[in-house]
Amino acid sequence: MSNELTGLMQHGTWKLVPPPNHCKPVGYKWVFRVKRKVDGSVDRFKARLVAKGYNQHPGLDYKESSSPVVKLATIRTVLTIVVIQGWILRQLDVNNAFLHS
């Protein structure tokens, strides 16, 4: 949990501001997960702080939403280019990745 909070604070993920009179602040919860190695032993424990967005109302609490997703066709295209070019492919796990639109 401390790693997650430290990352959120270092990236300036949020600013504390007083809520508007007509809106109720969105709550949050901690989500915990155990990451395991191939042999089933514990690799690490992960914690994520997530907003309870299901309490929001469209048009009142937010006006737009987005969800970054990758299409299967994009993955296939990238893998095809990697094979054709003879490049080395590596996997990367990014901690505390934030998208700024």
N, C-alpha and C positions, 0 to 999 in steps of 0.2 A: 504494500500500500504506500509505503514511503517513497519508493521509486516512481510510482505513478503520480503522486502528488508533487514530487520534486520536478518531474518532467512537465507537468501542467503549469507550474509556477514559472519555470525557466523560459517556457515558450510564450508566456503572457497570454494564455488561452482565454482568460476571462478578466473582466474588470468588475469590481463590486459597485453597483449603482443602486439607488433606491428604486423600487418597482413603481410603475404608474399606478394611480389609485384604482383604475378599473381592471387591473390584472393581478392574478395570484401567481407568485413565483413557482417555477417548475421545480419539483423535488428531484432527488437523486437517490441512487442506491449503489452499493458496491457489488460487483459480480466477480466471483472467485472461480478459478479453474486450475486444475492440476495438469501440467504438460508432462507427458511420459515419453521415455525413450522407446526405441523399437523393441527392446526386450521386456518392456512393461514397467521398468523401474522409474521412479520419479525423477524427472529432469529438472523441473522448477515449478514454482507456484506463481500464478499470475493473478493480478487484481486489476480491475478496471472500474473507474468511476463513471457511471452513465446517468444521463438525464432521463427522467420519467416522462418522455415526450408524449406518451399516450394520454396524458392529462390535458394536453393542449387542444385548442379549438381552432380550426382553419378560419382565417380572416380576423380572428380576435387576438390570438396569441402569436400567430405567425402568418406571413403572407406567401411565402414560398418555401420549398424544401428541395433538397438534392441528396442523392445517394451515389457516391462514386462506385461504379461497377465496371468490370472489364468483360467484354464479350468474348465468347469462345473463339469466334473468327479472328479476333485480334491476337489471342494467344497462339493460334495455329499459324498465323502470318509471321509473327515474331520467331517462332520455333523454326519455320521453314527458312527464313532468312539466316538464322544462326547456322543451320545445317549446310545451306548452300555456300555460305561464306567460310565455313570451317572454323567458326568462332567457338570459344569456350563459354559454356553456359554455367552460371552459378546462381544459387538461391540466396536471398537476402531477407532477413527478418528485421524490419525497422521498428524500433521502440519509439513510442510517442510521436508518431507521424501525424502531422496536422496539415489539412488542405486549406489554403487561403484563396477564396474565390475573388 
